[in-house]
Amino acid sequence: MNIILLGPPGAGKGTQAKKLSAEFGIPQISTGDILREAIRTGTELGKQAKPLMDAGKLVPDELVVGIVNERLQAQDCKPGFILDGFPRTIPQAEALDAALGKSNRRIDGVVSLEVPESDIVERISGRRSCPKDGSVFHVVTTPPKRAGTCDKCGAGLIQRDDDKEDKVRERLSVYAKQTAPLKEFYKKRGALKTIQGVGSPDGIFAEIKKALGKPK
Ligand code: AMP
């Protein structure tokens, strides 16, 4: 099953993508994670992406399209994949269609997670991330066992630069202008499933599975 998760920053795409990945045994492809890893390891891609990401702006289409096209050719994507944070613009969605078409694949479902803006700012301002392994916590709703420390690898948790409030507002505005039009794009072809992304992660996951026609 080839799935896209759409939604503003902080909607819970990463959390739900991980759950879908574990349940269906297909990889989560997060362009944000790939770009952060490129920054961490100091690659050319990372150097180009960092100032844009820090400012809450999008990385150019050709860079992310290149990353995703290459990733989709990997063997582990054969049974399916979950795109988390891609596409984010109409040109990215068109490039994705073209790339999948070449290998006779298509998108089976697009899940749009809807969350009110006030919830988003609250969620993101409490988010703390592990700079080493990418684990994500929230100071109130999903705190680590030891404050400020990653449960998995013990590294000190940080607040992502782009998770600070002014950057979050910029990311929300970018989402409204450049990414939200994708809902109409996928609705027209009957692929869009709209899910309320408020409530317990497990409850939201159950709704997503139902919408994708995969009830437990
Ligand atoms: P995320 O972790 O998905 O919130 O992504 C963090 C940041 O990475 C975004 O604010 C963008 O700067 C960049 N990014 C991630 N995915 C994309 C994409 N598909 N197109 C452009 N920029 C992206």
Residues whose N, C-alpha, C, O or C-beta is under 5 A from the ligand:
A	BS01	AMP	P9 T31 G32 D33 L35 L52 M53 G56 K57 L58 V59 V64 D84 G85 F86 P87 R88
